[in-house]
Amino acid sequence: MDDVSVTTGLMTKTALAIVLALMACKGKAKDKEPAPGTATTPSGKAAKLATPPTLGCFAWSEKANGVACVTGLKRETAEPYQVEFLGTNTTEPSVRLPDLVLQKVDEATASAVNAKLANHGFTSLAAGPSTELAAGKAHDLGGGNSLTWTKEEVAPTGDNEPPMEKSLVTAKCGGKDVQVLKTSGEGNSSKVHVRSIGKVVLVEQTIHVAREGESGVDFWPAILDTTACTAVAATW
């Protein structure tokens, strides 16, 4: 065998070894990726109310052990929103926002919200991986705790009326049943997602509404502290 053949063979073996090593590293990295619905990491940056605000939970506070969220109803003719502070260590009242269809959030309202966020040490929270709950099926939270979402469709009582959806999220926690989030409404079609943040589980319910003369989106969040087995829900 000549020198060229030997060199070529060595190069081929070396290239193959490199490819196999890269594949192995890629496989290991993939194994370490968090599964959907595991955890969201706060940014550590001071939270501010976005203008214009959008429905959703946008801040986390370890001090309050909870989240700050823009909740309410999105409609073509009106957007009645409010900022709610959902935490086991805070009773901070919500702040009603102006009708966003007719006007922007004024400086005084934005400043009031931002002051409350700063007072409780809220930091920015980006949308993170979440798990969509399947109705009627328990979702394991670990440690013997679980969440279950049940929904019932009630037949309409009159002409041109859509069915009513009754929705309830409950938890099995510390050996007891805990109500986490309860909603109902005609023409509702819901999805519920969960993700863990800090020491709590965040439950986020998005409701698409379609009834005569009205359509839009509602957003309702709640948190569950699986250590204390207590829940705090939006109260719009």
C-alpha positions in Angstrom: 0.0 0.0 0.0 1.5 3.4 -1.0 1.8 6.4 1.2 -1.2 8.2 -0.5 -3.5 5.3 0.3 -2.4 5.1 4.0 -2.9 8.9 4.4 -6.3 8.8 2.7 -7.4 6.0 5.0 -6.2 7.8 8.1 -8.0 11.0 7.0 -11.2 9.0 6.3 -11.1 7.4 9.8 -10.4 10.7 11.4 -13.3 12.4 9.6 -15.6 9.6 10.7 -14.5 9.9 14.3 -15.2 13.6 14.3 -18.7 13.1 12.8 -19.5 10.4 15.4 -18.2 12.6 18.2 -20.3 15.6 17.0 -23.4 13.3 16.8 -22.8 12.1 20.3 -22.5 15.6 21.7 -25.6 16.7 19.8 -27.5 13.8 21.4 -26.4 14.7 24.9 -27.3 18.4 24.4 -30.8 17.3 23.2 -31.3 15.1 26.3 -30.6 18.1 28.5 -33.2 20.3 26.9 -36.1 21.1 29.3 -39.4 19.3 28.6 -42.4 21.5 27.7 -44.1 22.9 30.7 -41.2 22.5 33.1 -40.1 26.0 34.1 -39.8 29.6 33.0 -36.8 31.6 34.3 -37.4 35.3 35.1 -35.1 37.8 33.4 -33.9 39.6 36.5 -34.7 42.9 34.9 -37.1 45.3 36.5 -40.6 44.9 35.1 -42.5 47.7 33.4 -46.0 47.8 32.0 -45.8 47.6 28.2 -47.7 50.3 26.2 -49.9 49.3 24.7 -50.4 46.3 27.1 -51.3 42.9 25.9 -53.2 40.1 27.7 -50.8 37.8 29.6 -48.6 37.4 32.6 -45.5 39.6 32.2 -43.7 39.8 35.6 -42.6 37.6 38.5 -41.8 38.5 42.1 -40.1 36.2 44.6 -41.1 38.7 47.3 -44.8 38.4 46.4 -44.3 34.7 45.4 -46.4 35.4 42.4 -47.0 37.1 39.0 -48.3 40.3 37.6 -50.7 39.9 34.6 -52.8 41.9 32.3 -56.2 40.3 32.4 -59.6 41.0 31.0 -61.5 41.0 27.7 -60.3 41.8 24.2 -63.1 43.0 21.9 -63.3 44.9 18.7 -65.4 47.7 20.3 -63.7 47.7 23.7 -60.8 46.3 25.6 -61.4 46.5 29.3 -58.1 45.4 30.9 -56.6 45.5 34.3 -53.3 44.6 35.9 -53.6 42.0 38.6 -51.0 41.0 41.2 -51.5 37.3 41.9 -49.3 36.2 44.8 -49.5 34.3 48.1 -47.5 37.1 49.8 -49.3 40.1 48.5 -52.8 41.6 48.6 -51.9 44.5 46.3 -55.2 45.6 44.6 -55.5 45.5 40.8 -55.2 48.6 38.6 -58.0 49.2 36.0 -56.7 50.3 32.7 -58.6 52.7 30.4 -60.5 51.4 27.4 -57.7 50.7 25.0 -59.9 51.0 21.9 -60.7 54.6 22.8 -57.5 55.8 24.4 -53.9 54.8 25.3 -52.8 54.1 28.9 -52.1 57.5 30.4 -48.8 58.3 32.0 -50.4 58.5 35.5 -51.8 55.0 35.3 -48.6 53.5 33.8 -46.6 55.2 36.6 -48.9 53.8 39.3 -48.6 50.3 37.9 -44.8 50.5 37.6 -44.5 51.8 41.1 -46.4 48.8 42.4 -44.2 46.5 40.3 -41.0 48.1 41.8 -42.4 48.0 45.3 -42.8 44.3 45.2 -39.6 43.6 43.2 -41.3 42.3 40.1 -38.9 41.3 37.2 -39.7 40.8 33.6 -41.2 37.4 32.6 -41.1 36.3 29.0 -43.4 33.7 27.5 -42.0 30.3 28.4 -42.6 26.6 27.6 -45.9 25.4 28.8 -48.1 22.3 28.8 -51.6 22.4 27.5 -54.0 20.5 29.8 -56.3 17.9 28.4 -59.8 18.1 29.8 -60.6 15.3 32.3 -57.0 14.1 32.6 -54.9 14.7 35.6 -51.6 16.5 35.0 -48.8 15.3 37.3 -46.9 18.2 39.0 -44.6 15.9 41.0 -44.4 15.4 44.7 -47.8 13.7 44.8 -49.5 16.8 43.4 -51.6 17.2 40.3 -53.9 19.5 38.3 -57.1 18.5 36.6 -59.2 20.6 34.2 -62.9 19.7 33.8 -65.3 21.4 31.5 -69.0 21.0 30.9 -71.1 22.2 28.0 -74.6 23.2 29.0 -77.3 23.4 26.3 -78.6 26.8 25.3 -81.9 28.0 26.9 -83.1 30.2 24.1 -83.0 30.7 20.3 -79.7 32.0 18.8 -77.9 31.4 22.0 -74.6 29.3 22.0 -74.0 26.6 24.6 -72.5 27.6 27.9 -69.1 26.3 28.9 -68.4 25.7 32.6 -64.7 25.3 33.3 -62.9 24.3 36.5 -59.3 23.7 37.3 -58.6 21.9 40.6 -55.5 20.6 42.3 -54.7 17.6 44.4 -52.1 19.0 46.8 -50.9 17.9 50.2 -53.7 15.3 50.3 -56.5 17.9 49.8 -58.6 19.3 46.9 -57.9 22.9 46.0 -59.9 25.0 43.6 -57.5 26.9 41.3 -59.6 28.6 38.6 -63.3 28.7 37.8 -64.9 30.3 34.7 -68.1 30.1 32.7 -69.8 31.8 29.8 -71.9 31.4 26.8 -70.1 30.8 23.5 -66.8 30.1 25.4 -64.1 27.8 23.9 -61.2 27.4 26.3 -57.6 26.3 26.4 -55.6 26.0 29.6 -51.8 25.9 29.8 -49.5 25.5 32.8 -45.9 26.3 33.6 -43.8 26.5 36.7 -42.2 29.8 37.9 -40.2 30.0 41.1 -42.1 28.1 43.7 -45.5 28.3 42.0 -47.4 26.8 39.1 -48.9 29.3 36.8 -52.3 28.4 35.2 -53.3 30.4 32.1 -56.7 30.1 30.6 -57.4 31.7 27.2 -61.1 31.8 26.2 -62.2 32.4 22.6 -65.7 33.9 22.8 -68.3 33.7 20.0 -71.8 34.7 20.6 -74.4 36.8 18.9 -73.1 40.3 18.5 -69.9 39.6 20.3 -66.6 37.9 19.7 -63.1 38.2 21.2 -60.7 36.7 23.7 -60.7 36.6 27.5 -57.6 35.8 29.6 -57.8 34.4 33.1 -54.7 33.3 35.1 -54.2 31.7 38.5 -51.2 30.5 40.6 -50.8 27.4 42.8 -48.3 27.3 45.6 -47.6 23.5 45.9 -45.8 24.0 49.1 -48.6 25.7 51.0 -51.3 24.2 48.8 -52.9 27.6 48.2 -54.2 29.2 45.0 -54.8 32.8 44.0 -56.9 33.5 40.9 -57.8 36.5 38.8 -60.9 38.3 40.1 -62.1 40.4 37.2 
